Amino acid sequence: MVASDDFRNFTVASKVKENDIITSFYLAPVDGKPLPTFHPGQFLTFRQKIAGVDEKVTRTYSVSSAASESNHYRISVKREPAPVDQPELPAGLFSNYLHDQLNEGDEILARGPSGHFYLNEETARPVVLLSGGIGLTPLVSMAHALVAQAKRKVWFIHACENGAVHAFADEIKALAEQSAEFKHHFCYRKPVAGDVQGKDYDSEGFVSCATLQSLLPIGDYEFYLCGPPAFMAAEFEHLIALGVREDRISYEFFGPATVLRRTDNESHESSQTVQPIAEVTAVSGDSPLVTFKASNISAQWDPKFDSLLDFAESLGLSPDFSCRAGICNTCSCKMESGDVNYSEEPLDEPESGSALICCSAPVSDLVLDL
């Protein structure tokens, strides 16, 4: 698979309202050149000038179209209002720009696809695609690929509020008609008038352990999980309670990684001793010593963590972050000494003497101003 490292101009070939809150944008390259192929589940990075904002705004959105559609990408975007409990905060800047200002024929700058959350196409293991709300977008792309493969059993399980905000229901039902191995289950938290059980949705409330047990016969499944933080945390715990191995659960998640971590002996929480800086004398082992100077703690790096951000969160710290993918620079942190390696090349080079902790790991003893 090939992903582009450069931004390209795309034309909005079509703009389709999927429901009351979600709109899809079909994007065709202005230069007419072939699109990079991609792994189902990956995202595009957008950078656009928005009126009233000094610098270009950068955001990421999953590709919701099939990887086989070679002349365009589709992204499907939820309009993000101001938080219900904090109405004084602004509505989602980029999502509202897309909904209200970006029209058919307009151009937008995009890069990718990229990202590490994508379908493993090298196995015949059965698959469960488990989503909540707008989290279904990368899983829809995966669903298309799985039906095209025609060799794996698939369950597409989706939870949302009701039919008014349920996107791609007809598309998923059409995929089920193409393959006897592809099954779906829709769960509405609060069905409204006009939502018909058995036609529009299959169960009411939440996707519980009992729901999963009733749908899934015993088997060695791969699970792909995507949705809002509360949904992700609940479903992750359900899967663990049902005996699913953590290495069988892949997820796309932009909240604190610790939300999904277990608290028993098999958790990813740090096993390292956390000490006040003044009390650190010697640390055994070969891993670098990471010092969070502003927090007055040090701990030996644990290589089972994917990033310094994950490691910091496991120690009880709450660094600023947004994308967790080296794109937005929100997690940039000053390095007083030491160096890091990047698992994901940053979109924009951080300032000299700084590191993006969401996609880096220490290569030497490290002191961060955090």
N, C-alpha and C positions, 0 to 999 in steps of 0.2 A: 504494500500500500504506500502511496505517496501523498504527503501533505505539503502544501505550499508554505514557505516561510515568508512570503511577501504579500502585502495587501494588494487587492485588485478591486477595480470598480465593478459593481454589479447593478444591473437594472432590475427594478421590481416589475417582473413580467406579469404577475398576477397578485392580487391582494384579496384574500377570501376570509370572510367572517365565519368562524367555525361555530361560535355560540355567543352568549351574552358578554363573555370576557376574553375570549381567545380569538386571535386573528392569525392566519397563516400568510406568509410572504414567500412567493416563488421567485427566486433570484437567478438571473441568467448573466453570465460574464459579458461585460461590454466589449471586450476584445474578441469575443467569439472563439477563443482558444479552448481546447479541452479542459474539463475540470479535473482536478486531482481525484483519484479514487480515495475511498475512506473506509474505515471500520464503522459499521453500524453502532451508534452510541456516541460518536465524537461530536464536537461542537465547532462552531465558527466564532471567530473573534471580530467584533465590529468596532470601528472607530469613526466617529461622526461629529461634525461641528453642529451644535445646537444653539439656537438663539438665546442670548442671555447668559451663556456659559463661556468663560474666557478660553479655556482649552478644550480640545476635542475630547469627547466622552468615549470611553472604552467599555464594552460589555460583551459577554459571551452568551450564545444561545445554541442549544443542541439542534442538530439536523434531524428533522422528523421524517424526511422522505427516504425512499428506498435507495440504497447505494447503487442500484442498477440504473437509476434515472440519471443519465450522463449529461444532460443538457441544462440542468438547473439543480439548485439546492432549495429545499423548503425548510423554513424555520416557522415555529408556531409559538406565538408570544402572548402571555397573559398580561392584560392591563393591570398594573399594580397601583391601587389607590393608596391614600395615606392610611397608616395603621388605624384600625378601629379604636384601639385604646389610647392612641396618641394622634388625634386628628389635626393637631397643630403642625405635625411633621409633613414635609412635602410628599406628593405622590411620586411613584417611580418615574424618574426623569426619562430614561431611555425608552421604557415600554410605552409611556404615554406619547412620546415623540413618534414612535413607530405607528401607533394606532391613529393618532390625530393628524400627523403632518407628512408622513411618508406615503406617497400614493403611487399607483401604477405609472410607470414611465420614469419615475425618479431614480436617482442613483445613490448607492451607499457603498462604503468602503468595507471590505471584509478580508479576512485571512484564515487559512486553514483548509479543511478541518484538522483538528488536533484533539488531544486529550487521551487519558489512560483508561477511561471507563468505556469499554466497548465489548462487543460480543466475541467470545472465543469460538471461532469457526473451525477449529482443528480437532473437535471432538464430536462424538455422537451422543454424548450424555444428555438426558432430558433437561428441559429448561423451564424455569418459572420466571416470568416477567411480572414484577409486583410494583405497582405505582400508585401514587396518590396525587390528585389534582394535576397541575401542569407537568408534574414529574413523568408523565407518560410519554413525552415527546421523544426522548432517545430510544425508549422501548418500542415505540411504533416502528422506528427504523429497523430495530432488531427483529421485530415480528415479520416484516417483509422478507428479510434475509433468511429467516428460519423456514418460512413457507417455501421460499425458492429452493432451499436445500433439500426439502422433502425427505429428511432422514431422521429427524429428531422429534420426540414428543414435546409439546409446548403447552403451557398454561399461561394465558394472559389475564392477570387479575388486577383490576383497577378499581380504586375507591375515589369517590368525589361526592359533592354535596347532593346533587340531584341532576335531572335531565337538562336543566337550563345551562349548566356549566360542564356538561359531559361532551368532550371533544372526541372525534374519530370513532364514534360507536359504529357507524355504518362501514367504515374502512376495516375495522377489526372483524366485524361480522362477515364481511366479504372474504377476508383471509381465511376465516374458519370454513367457509363454503368451498374453498379451494383445497383444503387439506383436512382429512379425517384425524390427523395427528395434532391439529391445532384447536385448542379449546379456550373459551374465555369465560370470565365471571366478573360481573359488574356489581359493585356494592355502593348503594346510595346512603349517605348518612341521614338525610332528611328528605325523602321523596316529596314532591309537590303534586298538586292536582294535575292530572294528565300523565304522570309517570306510572307505567303499568308494570307490575312485577311479573316476571316471566317473559316480558317483551322488551322493556327498556332496561330493566335491572333484575338482578337475581337474588340479592339479599339486602337487608336494611340494617343500618347501624355502622359497625366497624368490621374490618377484616380481622377476626379474632383467631386464636389458636384453633378453636373448634371449626371455624370456617376453613382454615388451611388443611386441617386433618380430614375434613369431609371431602375435600376436593382432590387431595394428593395421595395416591397410593404410595406405599413404602417404596422408596427409590433413591438413587444417588443423584439428586438434581443439582444443577447449577442455578443459583438465584441471582437475579439482577434487580436491584432495589433503588427506587428513585422517588422523591416526593418531599413534602414539607418536613422540617425537623421533627415535630411531634410524631408524625406518621412513621418516619424512618426509625426513630428510637423504639416505638412500639413494635413495629414489624420485625426489627432486628432481634428484639428480645423474644418475640414469638418464635422466630426461627431457631434461636438458640435453645429455647425451652423444648422445642420439638426434636432436638438432637442434631440439628444441622451443624456441620463443621463450619467454623468461621472462614476457612479458605474456600468454601463453596459459595460465599456470599460476596458479590461485587456490588458496589454502590457509588452513585454520584451524589456528593453531599457537600454543601458549601457552608455548613454550620460547624461549630466546634467538634472536632473528631472525637473528643471524650464523650460526647452525648451517646455515641454508639458503642462505647466500650463496656465490656463486662466488668463486674466487680469481684468475681471469684478468682481462684488461683490461676485460671487460664486467661485472665484479662491481659490487655496490652499496657496496663498501667506500669509506670516505671518501677523496676525492682532496685534501682540505684538509691543509695543513701543521699538524702538531701541535707546539706549542711550550710549554716551561715558562713559567709565568706571568711570571716575572721577565724573560724574554727577549722578550716580546711588545712590539713597538714600533709597527708599523703593519700593517694587514691590507687588502689590495686587494679591490675588489668591493663590492657593495651588500648582501650578506647580513650578518646580525648576527654579532657575535663571541660565541661561547658559551664561558664559562670554568667549568671544573669545579674549584672552588677547593681542595677537600680532596685532589684528585688532582694538583694543580699542573700542569694542562694547559689550554690554550686552543686553539680551532679555529674557523674561520669556518663558520657554519651552511651545510649543504648541503641545498637544498630538495628534492632527490630522495628524502630520507628522510621516512617517514610521521610520525615522532615523535622527540622528544628522547631517548627510550629507545633507539630504533634507532640514532640518531646516536651516543649514548654507547657502545653496544656495538661499533659500527664502529671506535671509537677505542681499543678494548681494555678498556673499563670494564665492570664487572659490577654494575649497580644492582639492588637488590631489586625484584621485580615478581611478579605472579601472573597477573592476568586479561588484561592488555594491552588493556583495553576501558573504562577509567575507572570500574570498578565497585568494586574491593576496597580502593583507596587504599594498597596496599602500596608503590607507587612514589613516594609523596608525598615531595617534596624541597623544602627551604627555598630561597627565592630571596633573595639578598642585594641584588640590583638587577635591573631589567629587568622584562619582562612577557611573557606567552604568550597564544596563542589556542588554543582547544580544537577539535579536529576531531570529537570525541565528547563531548557534554555529560556531565560526571561525575555518577555516581549520587548521591553526597554531596559537597557543597561542601568542597574542601580547606581546611585552616586558613589564616587570613589570612597572606599572605607565603609561602605554599607553592604548589607546582604538582604536578599529576599528570603525570609526564613520559611516561607510556605513550600519551597521547592529546593531546599539546600540541606546539606549535612556537613558537620565539621570534618576537616582533614587534619586538624591539629588542635591543641588546647585553644579554647575560644572564649573571649570575653565580649559579651554583648551588652549594650546599654539598654537593658530591658528589665 
